[in-house]
Amino acid sequence: MGFRVLLAWGAVLAFGSLLPSSTRADAQSSYDVCVSAYESQDWDSVLDNCKRAIESGQLADPDVVDALMRHCWARKEKGQLEQALEDCDEAVRRDPNHAVAYNVRGSVYRKMGEYDRAIEDLDHALRLNPNFPFAYNNRGNAYVDKGEYDRALEDFNEALRLDPEYASAYNNRGDAYERKGDYARAIQDYTRALSLNPDFAIAYNNRGNVHFYMGSFAQAVQDIEAAVDRGIGGPYPFLWLFLARERAGLDGAKTLEVLVPEPDMDTWPGPIISYFQGKLSKAELQDMVEGSGSKLKARKVCEYNYFVGEAELLDGQAASARAMLEKAVASCAPTAIEFYGAKAELARLPQ
């Protein structure tokens, strides 16, 4: 279907000069809304207005490429990865020397888990524009995903040399330091990111996770609550907030009930939330994990081992907690947050 859409765009462009001038004004208006919606991250509006502008056949070719890239990015943010790739491919086809187009396509490949292809595109973007901080940042993220943290740090350092006010690069460098176990530098970078962007929910959440690893549970509560207050997406921050509050001597269960009163049992990690709320037994949770499809089972096994280990800790069952957390270290990917959480808890447990 995407190929037919691209052909349709080509046909409209070929005959655009036959359309009335009012259509050109409409196309420019759609393009302007597309740009402003992109800045405000209104992805539905980006998709609607960029598509309308592209299909009008009235935009100059550089603006078509720009609209395609914005449309590509919005599709990526909406999880429409294959369709996003079609947009980016078309942008690159139209302008093979457009560094931003390679940067955007590299970001799509990264989200698809194709890290080597992402790095290949980002390499190309940097050959076209060696002073491109966004491409360095995105390539650093791909190296983090591959577990190549030192190479990632080199890229984040270069991004920050080019743009010392780049909050996301500080956050991402903090993530690389976090994964290397250099928690002091991670917190320093997350704090710098927050000084540049006080509403940076992800940086609050990341700093809260590091405080949790370090056993600074009250500080973890403050940071994760700040992330939740700023609208961080997904259910996992609620789980970590529950754990941080419980470990800080606060009522985590009540907080979890307020934040997620009715967990979605059909969507992971809804069953884990339900387990912490006392609505699902350990045996029932284990049965749900064992009955999972193979594609997601490894991830669920990791999280089951970690979060049940945390529950055992809260119940004062040190021996069984250690056994579960050791299983988490063995079963979790070394890039998973639960892997680092389990290692930190094991280091605190008495031998």
N, C-alpha and C positions, 0 to 999 in steps of 0.2 A: 504493500500500500504506500509506504514511504517513497518508493521509487516513482510511482505514478504521480504523487504529489509534486516531486521535483520536476518531472516532465511537464506537468501543468504549469508550474512557475515559469519554466523556460518558454512555453508557448505564449503565456501572457506577456512576458518581457519582449518577445519578438514583435508583438503587435501593439505594444503600449502606446506608440505614437498616434494610433488611430482613436484613442480614447479622449473624451472631452477634457478641457483644462480643469473643470471642477473636480474631476477624478484625481488629478495631480494634487490638488489642494487637500482632498480627502486622504490621499496616500501620505502626504507630508504630516497631516494631523495624526494619523495612526502611528506613523514612525515616531513622532514627538512623544505621544502617550506611551509608546513602547519603551522609549528611553527613560522617561520619568518613572514608569512602573518598575523598570529594572532597578533603578536607584532605591526605590522604596521596598523592593523585594516582593512586589505583588505579582507572583508568578503567573496566576491565571490571566491577569490583564496583559502581561508580557506576551503570553502565548496567543491571546486573541488579537492584540494590536500589531505585534510583529508579523504574524501570519497575514493579516489583512494588508499591511504595508508591502510585504514581499510579493503577494499574489496580485497586487494592483498593476505591476509592470511599470510603475511610474517613478520608481526611485532610481537615482544614479547608482551605478554598480558598487561603489564603495559603501554606500548606505545599505544596499542589499546585503553585502557581506557582514556589515555591522549588525543588521537586524537578524541575520541567520545565526550569528554567534550569541546574541542575546536570547533568541528562541532556543538555541541549543542548551544554553545554561539553565534556562527556566525548566526545560524538559528534564535536565539532570536533577535539578532540585525537586522536581515532582516524581522522580524515580522512573521516568520514561527513558531509560538509558539507550536502548536500541534506536529509538526515534531521534534522540539527541545526537547520536553518532551520525545519523543521516544528515542532520542540519550542518554539523561541523565538517563532514566530508564535503558537502556542497560549498561551504565557505572556503575551504582549502582549495577545492577545484577552481573556484572563481579567482582566487588570489593566492597562488602557491608561495608567495613571499610575505605573507601576513603573519607576523610573529604572534599576535594575539589569538589568531585562529588556531594555531598549533597549541598555544597555552590552554585554550578552552577545551580543545579535543583531548589534550593530555589529562585534564581534570576529569573528563568523562571516562576515559580508559581507567583512571585510578579508581573511580567509584565502581567500575565494573570488576575490579580486582585484577585487571591486566596491567600490573605495575611496570613490567618491562616496556610494554608499548607506550604507557604513559611517559616513562622516562625518555623514550626515543623521541616522542613529540616535543617534550619540554627541552631536550637537547637541541632540537631543530629550532625551537623558538629562540633559544639563547644564542644560537649561531647567527640568527637573523638580527637579534637585538641583545648584545651582551650586557646591556644596562637595564635589564628587565626584572625588577625585584619580585613581581608576582610569579614569574616563571621559576625563579630560584626557590621561592617559598613553596610552590606546588611540587617542584621536583624533590625538595626536602621532605614533603609529606609522603611522597611515593617511596623514598628511601626509608622513612620511618616504618611504613607498612611492610617493607621487605626485611626489617630488622637491621638495616645498615645505618646505625645511629651516628657514627662518626661522619659518614658522608652526608647525612642529613644535616648535621651541625654545620658543616662547611657551607652548605647552601643557605641555611638560615642566617649564618653570619654575613654572607654576601648580600642577602636580601636587606639585612639591617644596615649594612655599610651604605647601600644605595639609598635606603629610606629609613633613617633612624626613628621615625615616628610610626612605623608599621606595626600596629598592635597585634595583628594576627600572626606575624612572624615571631614576635616575642612569645605569644601563646604556644605556637608550634615548636619553637626551640625549647620551651619549657617542657613540652611533651617528650621531646627527644631526651632531655636530661632526666626526666622522670623515669623513662624506660631504662636508662643507664644506671639508675639507682642513685643519681646525684640530686637528692631531694632539695638541698639548700639552694643550688642553682636553679632548679625547677621553680621553686617558690619565688625566687628573685625575679625570674622572667615572667611568671604569671602576675606578680605584683606590678611589674613595669607595664604589662599589657593593660591592666586595670587602671593604672594611672593615666594611660592614653585614652582608654574607653571604659568609663566607670559602669557602663551597662553591659559589659561583655560577659554574658551568662556562662559561656563555655569556660572562660578563664576562671571564673569563680568556682565552677564545678570541679575543674581540674585541680585547682589549688586545694579545694576541700578534700579531694581524694588523697592528695599527698599528705595533708595534715592527718588524715585517717591512717595512712601507712605509718606515719611517725608516732602514732598514739596520741596526737593532740586532738582529742575528740571534740572538745568544746569549740575549738577553732574550725574544725571540719563542719560542725553544725552551722556555724555562722556563714561559712562560705557556700555550703550547699543550699541553705535556705535563701541566700542572696541569688543563687542561680535559679532556684524555683520561682522566686518572686519576679525575676526578670524573664520568665517564660521559657526556660530551657525545655526543649522537646523530649519526648519519650518518657517511659516509666522508670528507667534505671536510676535517675537521681533520687526518686522517691525511696527506692530500696536502700540506697546508701545513706540517705538522710535518716531513715528509720534506724539503721545500724549505728550511725554516729550518735543519734540522740540516746539510744539505749546505752551505748558505751560511755556516754557523758553523764549518765545518771538521770536522764530525762525520760519523758514518756514518749517513746517512739511509736508504740502501737496506736495511741490516740491520734498522733499526727498522720500515720498511714491511713487510718480509717477516714480522716477528714479529706486527705488528698486523693485517695483512691477508694471510695466507699464500695464500689462494685467492680472488682477486677474482671477483665475480659479473659475468661477461662479458655477461649479458643485462640488467644494470641499470647505468645511467650513475651515477657515473663509473668503474665497474669497468674498462673498457678503458684509461682513462688510468692507473689504478694499475698495470695489467698492463704498460703501456708503460714506466713508470718502473722497473718490476722487470726490464725487459729481455725480457719474454715476448711482446711485441708490437712490431712495427716501426713506424716513423713512417708508412710507406706503408699498412700494414694499418690503423693507427688512422685515417688520413685516409679510407680506403675506408669504414670503419664510419660515420664522420661523414657522408660524402656519401650513404650509403645510408639515412640516418635519415628518418623521417617528418617532414613539414613542421612539425608542431606543436612538436617538440623540436629541430629542426635548428638554429635560430638560437642557442639556448643552447649546443648542442654545438660549433658553429663557434667561438663565443666562447671556450669552455674549451679547445678544441683549439689555437687560436692562442696563448692565454696560456701554457698548460702546455708546449707544444712550444717556445715562446720561452724559457721558464725552463730547459728541458732544453738548449737551444742555449747559454744562458749558462753552465750548469754544464760544458759541453764546451769553453768558451772561444771559441765562435763568435760574436763580438760583432756582426758585420754581419748574419748570418742571424737572430740573436736580435732585433736591432732591427727587422728586417722583420716578424717574427712578432708582436712586441709592438705595433708600429704597427697591424697588422691587428687585434689584440685590442682596442685602443682604438677602432678604427673599427667593430668588429662587436659589442662587448659593450654591453649596456644600461648607461646611466650610473649605475644603482643596483647593478650587479653588483660583487662583490668583486674579480673579475678585472680589471675596468676600472681600479680604483684601484691594484691591484698592477702592472698594465702601465704606467700613468702614472708610478708611483714608480720602476720599473726604467728606463724611458726617461730619466728625469731624472738617473739615476746614470751612464748610459752616456756615454762620451766622444763629443763631436760629431764 
